[in-house]
Amino acid sequence: MTDTNSTLNDGARASGAQGKGYRPALIRGGWMLVMLALFYAAHTVLIIAAVLQFGWLLFAKEENERIAEFGDKLANWMAIAARYLTVASEAKPFPWTDWR
């Protein structure tokens, strides 16, 4: 009977230990869902910027510096977001940090 009680107590301790890590994981999961939606939107913006840059190259015969600079910043944002989504980093991208 002692073995059964100690097993139940061990189970209660284990579930308590799991409960401590459960809430932060849910919060992180919520932020990950937000980040995934933003990443998808950024992907769409990237496609639009690429099409605009191609049109600019086609008709003006030169690159548009503003689109190129924006593309560089967007690529950096997407890299930071990807590192957050894959849990390689705790750093969140803009608007939580500076737009770089």
Order of alpha helices (4+ residues) and beta strands (2+ residues): alpha-alpha
